[in-house]
Amino acid sequence: MTAIEELHSLLHGEKVAFGTICQLVLDGVPTSELDRYIEFMLSVDLPVNFEQLGIPNVKDEELRRVAELACAEGETIWNLDRVINVDLVYGAIKAADAAGRDYIKRTGWKRT
């Protein structure tokens, strides 16, 4: 996510939190497990969607660039035990945002 200029001011852990959701999506975890992580992240004020990251209007080209960089040779994503490619990672990023938005909508979560 560091390839997106607007995210440079975020704390490392804020980007890691969203990346964790992306990896859970790549892992294909059940919604119930994903919900547990999202609930925890929200409880400690970590971002779970693009809006909370401060990029509500992020462009698909920017997200594809993030996926390309994540899939570069030598990156830690290659430690995962599954087939990885740019399209899968791009889809996971988009799905992570959707999962965060969906959780907030389904639960009625509000920042306190």
C-alpha positions in Angstrom: 0.0 0.0 0.0 3.0 2.3 0.3 2.9 2.8 -3.5 -0.1 5.1 -2.9 1.2 8.6 -2.1 -1.8 9.5 0.1 -0.9 6.6 2.5 2.6 7.8 3.3 1.4 9.6 6.4 -0.2 6.5 7.9 1.5 4.5 10.6 3.1 1.2 9.4 0.6 -0.8 11.6 -2.4 0.8 9.9 -1.1 -0.4 6.5 -0.3 -3.8 8.0 -3.8 -4.1 9.4 -5.4 -3.7 6.0 -2.8 -6.0 4.5 -3.8 -8.6 7.0 -7.4 -8.4 5.7 -6.0 -8.8 2.2 -4.1 -11.9 3.2 -7.1 -13.4 4.9 -9.1 -12.9 1.7 -6.3 -14.6 -0.3 -6.4 -17.5 2.2 -10.2 -17.8 1.6 -11.1 -17.8 5.3 -14.8 -18.0 6.2 -16.7 -14.8 6.7 -17.0 -15.6 10.4 -13.2 -15.6 10.8 -12.8 -12.5 8.7 -15.4 -10.8 10.9 -13.4 -11.5 14.1 -10.3 -9.8 12.7 -12.3 -6.8 11.4 -14.1 -6.5 14.7 -10.8 -6.5 16.6 -9.2 -4.0 14.2 -12.1 -1.6 14.5 -12.0 -1.9 18.3 -8.4 -0.6 18.3 -9.1 2.1 15.6 -7.3 0.4 12.7 -8.6 0.9 9.2 -10.5 -1.8 7.4 -11.5 -0.2 4.2 -10.3 2.4 1.7 -12.3 5.2 3.2 -10.8 4.6 6.6 -7.3 4.5 5.0 -8.1 8.0 3.6 -8.3 6.9 0.0 -12.1 6.6 -0.7 -11.6 7.4 -4.4 -8.5 5.3 -5.0 -8.1 4.4 -8.7 -7.9 0.8 -9.9 -4.6 1.6 -11.6 -3.1 2.6 -8.3 -4.4 -0.7 -6.7 -3.0 -2.7 -9.6 0.4 -1.0 -9.1 0.3 -2.0 -5.4 -0.5 -5.6 -6.5 2.4 -5.5 -9.0 4.9 -4.3 -6.4 3.6 -6.9 -3.9 4.3 -9.6 -6.4 7.8 -8.4 -7.3 10.6 -11.0 -7.2 11.9 -11.3 -3.6 8.8 -9.9 -1.9 7.5 -11.8 1.2 4.3 -12.6 -0.6 6.2 -15.5 -2.2 6.4 -17.1 1.3 2.7 -18.0 1.0 1.9 -21.6 0.2 -0.4 -20.9 -2.8 -0.3 -19.7 -6.3 0.0 -15.9 -6.4 -0.2 -13.5 -9.2 -1.0 -9.8 -9.7 -4.6 -10.4 -10.6 -5.3 -12.5 -7.4 -3.6 -9.8 -5.2 -5.5 -7.0 -6.9 -8.7 -8.9 -6.4 -7.9 -9.5 -2.8 -7.2 -5.8 -2.2 -10.6 -4.9 -3.7 -12.3 -7.7 -1.7 -10.7 -6.6 1.5 -12.2 -3.1 1.1 -15.6 -4.7 0.3 -15.3 -7.0 3.4 -14.6 -4.0 5.7 -17.4 -2.0 4.3 -19.8 -4.9 4.4 -18.9 -5.7 8.1 -19.6 -2.1 9.1 -22.9 -2.1 7.2 -24.1 -5.5 8.6 -23.1 -4.7 12.2 -24.0 -1.0 12.3 -20.6 -0.3 13.7 -19.9 3.4 14.5 -16.7 5.0 15.7 -17.1 6.0 19.3 
